[in-house]
Amino acid sequence: MNQTPDKIIIIDNNESLSFNSLFNEMYAGLCLFSERFLMVSSEGEDLVQEVFVKLWAKFDDFDSLNAIKAYLYQATRNACLNSIRHEKVKRKYEAEQVHQVESETYFLKQVVEEETNRIISDSIDELPRQCKKILQLSMQGLKNQEIADDLGISVNSVKTQKSIAYKTLRSKLQNIFDIVMYIMWM
């Protein structure tokens, strides 16, 4: 069985105090103390453990049992308050998200956006193979020269194929654009 290392400090009246014995003495009480602030006891237990981890790092700096106890209670209280504040922010964000998702405008916007993406994607898929490949490379941010080098064709061929792709998409998507604009401004 592995033994946890222990730290020992000298406190009031040259008495020694071990970290492990302090933990064993104070942990349960601090957990009960944290439950006064928090709804979930397991969360309090986690916070108290984190407080003891922080105490471990500065245990040697203390020279009084009262100072250690004051630190433990204050650090536990602060950790609980921070947790409560964090939960409050989370609940506010979740409430905003629910309100947004429940709104009819948000719903319509999401449907229109998804359908528009699908229609554009389908329209790109219907392009001739070379036009489609060049357009996809262009959409990935490649310059005409880079596309020409990748495909082993001239820069003018790239420009011509992009022009054909844009012209084809413009004619296919013009009606869709008008519908989307109408729906978005309803």
C-alpha atoms as an extended CHARMM CRD file, in Angstrom:
* protein
*
       186  EXT
         1         1  MET       CA              0.0000000000        0.0000000000        0.0000000000  PROA      1               0.0000000000
         2         2  ASN       CA              1.3830000000        3.4020000000       -1.0140000000  PROA      2               0.0000000000
         3         3  GLN       CA              1.7160000000        5.9020000000        1.7800000000  PROA      3               0.0000000000
         4         4  THR       CA              0.9760000000        9.5190000000        0.9080000000  PROA      4               0.0000000000
         5         5  PRO       CA              3.9650000000       11.7360000000        1.6840000000  PROA      5               0.0000000000
         6         6  ASP       CA              3.4110000000       14.0590000000        4.6010000000  PROA      6               0.0000000000
         7         7  LYS       CA              4.5990000000       17.5220000000        5.5250000000  PROA      7               0.0000000000
         8         8  ILE       CA              5.2160000000       18.5140000000        9.0890000000  PROA      8               0.0000000000
         9         9  ILE       CA              5.5350000000       22.0550000000       10.3790000000  PROA      9               0.0000000000
        10        10  ILE       CA              6.2660000000       23.5020000000       13.7720000000  PROA      10              0.0000000000
        11        11  ILE       CA              3.4430000000       25.6610000000       15.1060000000  PROA      11              0.0000000000
        12        12  ASP       CA              2.4670000000       27.3570000000       18.3460000000  PROA      12              0.0000000000
        13        13  ASN       CA              4.5600000000       26.4040000000       21.3790000000  PROA      13              0.0000000000
        14        14  ASN       CA              6.9570000000       24.2910000000       19.2750000000  PROA      14              0.0000000000
        15        15  GLU       CA              4.2960000000       21.6680000000       18.5610000000  PROA      15              0.0000000000
        16        16  SER       CA              4.4900000000       19.7660000000       15.3100000000  PROA      16              0.0000000000
        17        17  LEU       CA              1.5480000000       19.5350000000       12.9390000000  PROA      17              0.0000000000
        18        18  SER       CA              1.3600000000       17.0830000000       10.0660000000  PROA      18              0.0000000000
        19        19  PHE       CA             -0.5360000000       17.8930000000        6.9210000000  PROA      19              0.0000000000
        20        20  ASN       CA             -2.1950000000       14.4660000000        6.8580000000  PROA      20              0.0000000000
        21        21  SER       CA             -3.4970000000       14.7840000000       10.4040000000  PROA      21              0.0000000000
        22        22  LEU       CA             -4.7800000000       18.2950000000        9.6410000000  PROA      22              0.0000000000
        23        23  PHE       CA             -6.5330000000       16.9480000000        6.5500000000  PROA      23              0.0000000000
        24        24  ASN       CA             -8.1160000000       14.0980000000        8.5110000000  PROA      24              0.0000000000
        25        25  GLU       CA             -9.2550000000       16.4940000000       11.2210000000  PROA      25              0.0000000000
        26        26  MET       CA            -10.6140000000       19.2900000000        9.0110000000  PROA      26              0.0000000000
        27        27  TYR       CA            -11.8330000000       17.7090000000        5.7500000000  PROA      27              0.0000000000
        28        28  ALA       CA            -15.2840000000       16.5210000000        6.8620000000  PROA      28              0.0000000000
        29        29  GLY       CA            -16.0490000000       19.7690000000        8.6630000000  PROA      29              0.0000000000
        30        30  LEU       CA            -15.0210000000       21.8630000000        5.6600000000  PROA      30              0.0000000000
        31        31  CYS       CA            -17.2150000000       19.7140000000        3.4140000000  PROA      31              0.0000000000
        32        32  LEU       CA            -20.1920000000       20.4000000000        5.7000000000  PROA      32              0.0000000000
        33        33  PHE       CA            -19.2450000000       24.0910000000        5.7180000000  PROA      33              0.0000000000
        34        34  SER       CA            -19.1940000000       24.1470000000        1.9040000000  PROA      34              0.0000000000
        35        35  GLU       CA            -22.6350000000       22.4800000000        1.7430000000  PROA      35              0.0000000000
        36        36  ARG       CA            -24.0900000000       25.5880000000        3.3780000000  PROA      36              0.0000000000
        37        37  PHE       CA            -23.1930000000       27.4740000000        0.2070000000  PROA      37              0.0000000000
        38        38  LEU       CA            -23.6110000000       24.8140000000       -2.4690000000  PROA      38              0.0000000000
        39        39  MET       CA            -26.4960000000       22.6230000000       -3.5650000000  PROA      39              0.0000000000
        40        40  VAL       CA            -24.4200000000       19.5680000000       -4.4590000000  PROA      40              0.0000000000
        41        41  SER       CA            -22.3120000000       18.0040000000       -1.7110000000  PROA      41              0.0000000000
        42        42  SER       CA            -19.9380000000       16.2960000000       -4.1470000000  PROA      42              0.0000000000
        43        43  GLU       CA            -19.0730000000       19.6980000000       -5.6090000000  PROA      43              0.0000000000
        44        44  GLY       CA            -18.2180000000       20.8980000000       -2.1080000000  PROA      44              0.0000000000
        45        45  GLU       CA            -15.9940000000       17.8870000000       -1.5740000000  PROA      45              0.0000000000
        46        46  ASP       CA            -14.1370000000       18.6680000000       -4.7980000000  PROA      46              0.0000000000
        47        47  LEU       CA            -13.6850000000       22.2950000000       -3.8060000000  PROA      47              0.0000000000
        48        48  VAL       CA            -12.4050000000       21.3610000000       -0.3470000000  PROA      48              0.0000000000
        49        49  GLN       CA             -9.9030000000       18.9680000000       -1.9140000000  PROA      49              0.0000000000
        50        50  GLU       CA             -8.6960000000       21.7800000000       -4.1930000000  PROA      50              0.0000000000
        51        51  VAL       CA             -8.3120000000       24.0440000000       -1.1530000000  PROA      51              0.0000000000
        52        52  PHE       CA             -6.1410000000       21.3980000000        0.5190000000  PROA      52              0.0000000000
        53        53  VAL       CA             -4.0370000000       21.0910000000       -2.6350000000  PROA      53              0.0000000000
        54        54  LYS       CA             -3.4250000000       24.8550000000       -2.4820000000  PROA      54              0.0000000000
        55        55  LEU       CA             -2.6350000000       24.5990000000        1.2210000000  PROA      55              0.0000000000
        56        56  TRP       CA             -0.0910000000       21.8390000000        0.5010000000  PROA      56              0.0000000000
        57        57  ALA       CA              1.8640000000       24.2670000000       -1.6810000000  PROA      57              0.0000000000
        58        58  LYS       CA              2.0540000000       26.9140000000        1.0780000000  PROA      58              0.0000000000
        59        59  PHE       CA              1.8590000000       24.7120000000        4.1750000000  PROA      59              0.0000000000
        60        60  ASP       CA              5.4120000000       25.5640000000        5.2300000000  PROA      60              0.0000000000
        61        61  ASP       CA              4.5460000000       29.2930000000        5.3210000000  PROA      61              0.0000000000
        62        62  PHE       CA              2.1970000000       28.8900000000        8.2890000000  PROA      62              0.0000000000
        63        63  ASP       CA              3.2880000000       28.9620000000       11.9120000000  PROA      63              0.0000000000
        64        64  SER       CA             -0.0570000000       28.8760000000       13.6890000000  PROA      64              0.0000000000
        65        65  LEU       CA             -2.9280000000       26.4060000000       13.7270000000  PROA      65              0.0000000000
        66        66  ASN       CA             -5.4010000000       29.2970000000       13.9180000000  PROA      66              0.0000000000
        67        67  ALA       CA             -3.9010000000       30.8790000000       10.8010000000  PROA      67              0.0000000000
        68        68  ILE       CA             -4.1900000000       27.5570000000        8.9320000000  PROA      68              0.0000000000
        69        69  LYS       CA             -7.8150000000       27.0950000000       10.0060000000  PROA      69              0.0000000000
        70        70  ALA       CA             -8.6720000000       30.6760000000        9.0480000000  PROA      70              0.0000000000
        71        71  TYR       CA             -7.0370000000       30.1040000000        5.6620000000  PROA      71              0.0000000000
        72        72  LEU       CA             -8.9590000000       26.8500000000        5.1190000000  PROA      72              0.0000000000
        73        73  TYR       CA            -12.3370000000       28.3710000000        5.9610000000  PROA      73              0.0000000000
        74        74  GLN       CA            -11.7200000000       31.5320000000        3.9380000000  PROA      74              0.0000000000
        75        75  ALA       CA            -10.3780000000       29.6150000000        0.9210000000  PROA      75              0.0000000000
        76        76  THR       CA            -13.3180000000       27.1870000000        1.0610000000  PROA      76              0.0000000000
        77        77  ARG       CA            -15.7990000000       30.0650000000        1.2690000000  PROA      77              0.0000000000
        78        78  ASN       CA            -14.1420000000       31.8510000000       -1.6690000000  PROA      78              0.0000000000
        79        79  ALA       CA            -14.0770000000       28.6750000000       -3.7550000000  PROA      79              0.0000000000
        80        80  CYS       CA            -17.7920000000       28.1570000000       -3.0550000000  PROA      80              0.0000000000
        81        81  LEU       CA            -18.6270000000       31.7460000000       -4.0060000000  PROA      81              0.0000000000
        82        82  ASN       CA            -16.6200000000       31.4360000000       -7.2120000000  PROA      82              0.0000000000
        83        83  SER       CA            -18.4700000000       28.2440000000       -8.0300000000  PROA      83              0.0000000000
        84        84  ILE       CA            -21.8320000000       29.9200000000       -7.3890000000  PROA      84              0.0000000000
        85        85  ARG       CA            -20.8680000000       32.8570000000       -9.6240000000  PROA      85              0.0000000000
        86        86  HSD       CA            -19.7730000000       30.4610000000      -12.3520000000  PROA      86              0.0000000000
        87        87  GLU       CA            -23.0620000000       28.5520000000      -12.1430000000  PROA      87              0.0000000000
        88        88  LYS       CA            -24.9860000000       31.8210000000      -12.3150000000  PROA      88              0.0000000000
        89        89  VAL       CA            -23.1560000000       32.8180000000      -15.5170000000  PROA      89              0.0000000000
        90        90  LYS       CA            -23.7440000000       29.3350000000      -16.9610000000  PROA      90              0.0000000000
        91        91  ARG       CA            -27.4780000000       29.4590000000      -16.1930000000  PROA      91              0.0000000000
        92        92  LYS       CA            -27.7760000000       32.9210000000      -17.7230000000  PROA      92              0.0000000000
        93        93  TYR       CA            -26.0170000000       31.7550000000      -20.8790000000  PROA      93              0.0000000000
        94        94  GLU       CA            -28.1740000000       28.6170000000      -21.0790000000  PROA      94              0.0000000000
        95        95  ALA       CA            -31.3460000000       30.6830000000      -20.6310000000  PROA      95              0.0000000000
        96        96  GLU       CA            -30.2630000000       32.9940000000      -23.4370000000  PROA      96              0.0000000000
        97        97  GLN       CA            -29.5360000000       29.9930000000      -25.6490000000  PROA      97              0.0000000000
        98        98  VAL       CA            -32.9490000000       28.4730000000      -24.9250000000  PROA      98              0.0000000000
        99        99  HSD       CA            -34.6690000000       31.7810000000      -25.6400000000  PROA      99              0.0000000000
       100       100  GLN       CA            -32.7700000000       32.1430000000      -28.8890000000  PROA      100             0.0000000000
       101       101  VAL       CA            -33.4820000000       28.5800000000      -30.0150000000  PROA      101             0.0000000000
       102       102  GLU       CA            -37.1520000000       28.9500000000      -29.1280000000  PROA      102             0.0000000000
       103       103  SER       CA            -37.5520000000       32.1050000000      -31.1870000000  PROA      103             0.0000000000
       104       104  GLU       CA            -39.2640000000       31.6560000000      -34.5340000000  PROA      104             0.0000000000
       105       105  THR       CA            -36.8150000000       34.0000000000      -36.2570000000  PROA      105             0.0000000000
       106       106  TYR       CA            -33.8490000000       31.9520000000      -35.0820000000  PROA      106             0.0000000000
       107       107  PHE       CA            -35.5380000000       28.7630000000      -36.2560000000  PROA      107             0.0000000000
       108       108  LEU       CA            -36.2560000000       30.1800000000      -39.7010000000  PROA      108             0.0000000000
       109       109  LYS       CA            -32.7660000000       31.5880000000      -40.0080000000  PROA      109             0.0000000000
       110       110  GLN       CA            -31.2360000000       28.2000000000      -39.1880000000  PROA      110             0.0000000000
       111       111  VAL       CA            -33.5010000000       26.3920000000      -41.6710000000  PROA      111             0.0000000000
       112       112  VAL       CA            -32.7420000000       28.9030000000      -44.4140000000  PROA      112             0.0000000000
       113       113  GLU       CA            -29.0200000000       28.7720000000      -43.6990000000  PROA      113             0.0000000000
       114       114  GLU       CA            -28.9530000000       24.9830000000      -43.7610000000  PROA      114             0.0000000000
       115       115  GLU       CA            -31.0260000000       24.7350000000      -46.9200000000  PROA      115             0.0000000000
       116       116  THR       CA            -28.9460000000       27.4130000000      -48.6240000000  PROA      116             0.0000000000
       117       117  ASN       CA            -25.7380000000       25.5580000000      -47.7830000000  PROA      117             0.0000000000
       118       118  ARG       CA            -27.2310000000       22.3280000000      -49.1080000000  PROA      118             0.0000000000
       119       119  ILE       CA            -28.3920000000       23.9570000000      -52.3640000000  PROA      119             0.0000000000
       120       120  ILE       CA            -25.0280000000       25.6360000000      -52.9270000000  PROA      120             0.0000000000
       121       121  SER       CA            -23.2090000000       22.3920000000      -52.2230000000  PROA      121             0.0000000000
       122       122  ASP       CA            -25.4930000000       20.4730000000      -54.5980000000  PROA      122             0.0000000000
       123       123  SER       CA            -25.0050000000       23.1380000000      -57.2780000000  PROA      123             0.0000000000
       124       124  ILE       CA            -21.2200000000       22.9150000000      -56.9390000000  PROA      124             0.0000000000
       125       125  ASP       CA            -21.4430000000       19.1170000000      -57.1870000000  PROA      125             0.0000000000
       126       126  GLU       CA            -23.3330000000       19.4770000000      -60.5040000000  PROA      126             0.0000000000
       127       127  LEU       CA            -20.5230000000       21.5140000000      -62.1080000000  PROA      127             0.0000000000
       128       128  PRO       CA            -18.2860000000       19.8390000000      -64.6730000000  PROA      128             0.0000000000
       129       129  ARG       CA            -15.4690000000       17.9360000000      -62.9520000000  PROA      129             0.0000000000
       130       130  GLN       CA            -12.6800000000       20.3940000000      -63.8150000000  PROA      130             0.0000000000
       131       131  CYS       CA            -14.7580000000       23.4760000000      -62.8910000000  PROA      131             0.0000000000
       132       132  LYS       CA            -15.7440000000       21.8600000000      -59.6000000000  PROA      132             0.0000000000
       133       133  LYS       CA            -12.1320000000       20.9500000000      -58.7040000000  PROA      133             0.0000000000
       134       134  ILE       CA            -10.8540000000       24.4530000000      -59.5270000000  PROA      134             0.0000000000
       135       135  LEU       CA            -13.6660000000       26.1420000000      -57.5900000000  PROA      135             0.0000000000
       136       136  GLN       CA            -13.0680000000       23.9540000000      -54.5480000000  PROA      136             0.0000000000
       137       137  LEU       CA             -9.3370000000       24.7220000000      -54.5800000000  PROA      137             0.0000000000
       138       138  SER       CA            -10.1390000000       28.4200000000      -54.9480000000  PROA      138             0.0000000000
       139       139  MET       CA            -12.5490000000       28.2270000000      -51.9810000000  PROA      139             0.0000000000
       140       140  GLN       CA             -9.7140000000       26.6970000000      -49.9290000000  PROA      140             0.0000000000
       141       141  GLY       CA             -7.7540000000       29.9090000000      -50.5180000000  PROA      141             0.0000000000
       142       142  LEU       CA             -5.3970000000       28.8320000000      -53.2910000000  PROA      142             0.0000000000
       143       143  LYS       CA             -4.3740000000       31.4810000000      -55.8220000000  PROA      143             0.0000000000
       144       144  ASN       CA             -4.8460000000       30.9260000000      -59.5630000000  PROA      144             0.0000000000
       145       145  GLN       CA             -1.1360000000       30.1850000000      -60.0450000000  PROA      145             0.0000000000
       146       146  GLU       CA             -1.1680000000       27.6130000000      -57.2220000000  PROA      146             0.0000000000
       147       147  ILE       CA             -4.2390000000       25.9100000000      -58.6990000000  PROA      147             0.0000000000
       148       148  ALA       CA             -2.6120000000       25.8480000000      -62.1390000000  PROA      148             0.0000000000
       149       149  ASP       CA              0.5610000000       24.3340000000      -60.6830000000  PROA      149             0.0000000000
       150       150  ASP       CA             -1.3950000000       21.7080000000      -58.6870000000  PROA      150             0.0000000000
       151       151  LEU       CA             -3.4850000000       20.6290000000      -61.6770000000  PROA      151             0.0000000000
       152       152  GLY       CA             -0.7730000000       21.0240000000      -64.3270000000  PROA      152             0.0000000000
       153       153  ILE       CA             -2.7740000000       23.4960000000      -66.4310000000  PROA      153             0.0000000000
       154       154  SER       CA             -2.2720000000       27.1110000000      -67.4610000000  PROA      154             0.0000000000
       155       155  VAL       CA             -3.3610000000       30.0730000000      -65.3390000000  PROA      155             0.0000000000
       156       156  ASN       CA             -5.6680000000       31.1420000000      -68.2030000000  PROA      156             0.0000000000
       157       157  SER       CA             -7.4000000000       27.7470000000      -68.0650000000  PROA      157             0.0000000000
       158       158  VAL       CA             -7.9450000000       28.2280000000      -64.3260000000  PROA      158             0.0000000000
       159       159  LYS       CA             -9.4080000000       31.6930000000      -64.9020000000  PROA      159             0.0000000000
       160       160  THR       CA            -11.6670000000       30.3930000000      -67.7010000000  PROA      160             0.0000000000
       161       161  GLN       CA            -12.9230000000       27.4410000000      -65.6030000000  PROA      161             0.0000000000
       162       162  LYS       CA            -13.5730000000       29.6980000000      -62.5920000000  PROA      162             0.0000000000
       163       163  SER       CA            -15.4820000000       32.0910000000      -64.8250000000  PROA      163             0.0000000000
       164       164  ILE       CA            -17.6080000000       29.2160000000      -66.1680000000  PROA      164             0.0000000000
       165       165  ALA       CA            -18.2300000000       27.9500000000      -62.6170000000  PROA      165             0.0000000000
       166       166  TYR       CA            -19.2610000000       31.3830000000      -61.3070000000  PROA      166             0.0000000000
       167       167  LYS       CA            -21.5140000000       32.0540000000      -64.2820000000  PROA      167             0.0000000000
       168       168  THR       CA            -23.2210000000       28.6570000000      -63.9090000000  PROA      168             0.0000000000
       169       169  LEU       CA            -23.6800000000       29.0670000000      -60.1440000000  PROA      169             0.0000000000
       170       170  ARG       CA            -24.9490000000       32.6260000000      -60.5220000000  PROA      170             0.0000000000
       171       171  SER       CA            -27.6680000000       31.5390000000      -62.9230000000  PROA      171             0.0000000000
       172       172  LYS       CA            -28.6300000000       28.4900000000      -60.8230000000  PROA      172             0.0000000000
       173       173  LEU       CA            -28.6330000000       30.3380000000      -57.5380000000  PROA      173             0.0000000000
       174       174  GLN       CA            -30.1910000000       33.6750000000      -58.5350000000  PROA      174             0.0000000000
       175       175  ASN       CA            -33.7150000000       32.5530000000      -57.6880000000  PROA      175             0.0000000000
       176       176  ILE       CA            -32.5280000000       30.9910000000      -54.4540000000  PROA      176             0.0000000000
       177       177  PHE       CA            -30.8000000000       34.2370000000      -53.4470000000  PROA      177             0.0000000000
       178       178  ASP       CA            -34.0020000000       36.1910000000      -54.0300000000  PROA      178             0.0000000000
       179       179  ILE       CA            -36.0080000000       33.7300000000      -51.9050000000  PROA      179             0.0000000000
       180       180  VAL       CA            -33.4250000000       33.7680000000      -49.1100000000  PROA      180             0.0000000000
       181       181  MET       CA            -33.3620000000       37.5600000000      -49.0320000000  PROA      181             0.0000000000
       182       182  TYR       CA            -37.1690000000       37.6480000000      -48.9260000000  PROA      182             0.0000000000
       183       183  ILE       CA            -37.3450000000       35.1570000000      -46.0440000000  PROA      183             0.0000000000
       184       184  MET       CA            -34.5430000000       36.8100000000      -44.0800000000  PROA      184             0.0000000000
       185       185  TRP       CA            -36.2530000000       40.1970000000      -44.1950000000  PROA      185             0.0000000000
       186       186  MET       CA            -39.7410000000       38.9700000000      -43.3230000000  PROA      186             0.0000000000
